[in-house]
Amino acid sequence: MKNLIIIGARGYGREVFHLAQDEIRAGRQLTIKGFLDDKPDALDGMTRYPPILSSVEDYLPVSGDVFVCALGEVKSKVKYAQIILEKGGRFTSIIHPTAVIRPNTTIGTGCIIHTQAAVSSEVTVGDFVTLQTHAVVGHDAIIGSWCHLGSFVFVGGKAVLEEGATVYTHTTVLPKISVGKQAFVGAGSVVVKDVKPYTTVFGNPARIIS
């Protein structure tokens, strides 16, 4: 049996803890060992959580450890996951039992897929991708590694999100649209044309704001 360690003990880390608990109740053979966080008192006053073991920088992976990175900001997720990877740590994906993953779909390692998210047929999801509650990915879409999709995001069929793109809550990305590397799409946007890498767009229709 593997021992799960959650990187991040703040609000999102606690959410991921409960997702993992639901997976365990559904039959996954996993034990939650604890959190890694540089704020040792992050869980003070809270109950029913495992301990903060150490900071990411100080922790040395041991046999049986698997990790998940519960950090919402892509830049931070990359930074801290890479620290563990460089120490030889292995990551796992947490996929809630209510998520719908259709056949012939590829899900990478280190992903977090929340309650009632839906991934359609022939979709490719890279490593370290987050799909929050009720996110929907249409057929033949490609979601690059490190992407973050907020709650109630819809990505249409054959759309492409390049590495590290962030799409915030209640956004629609129309079919066959491309969102570039490390781009940001603001909450509630409707993306009707391709988004260039490293830009921020917002609105209906989405327009560049930075």
Buried (B, 14 or more C-beta within 10 A) or exposed (E): EBBBBBBBBBEBBBBBBEBBBBBBEEEBEBEBBBBBBBEEEBBEEEEEBBEBBBBBEEBEBEEEBBBBBBBBEBEEBBEBBEBBBEEEBBBBBBBBEBBEBEEEBEBBBBBBBBBBBBBBEBBBBBBBBBBBBBBBBBBBBBBBBBBBBBBBBBBBBBBBBBBBBBBBBBBBBBEBBBBBBBBBBBBBBBBEEEBEBEBBBBBEEBEEEE
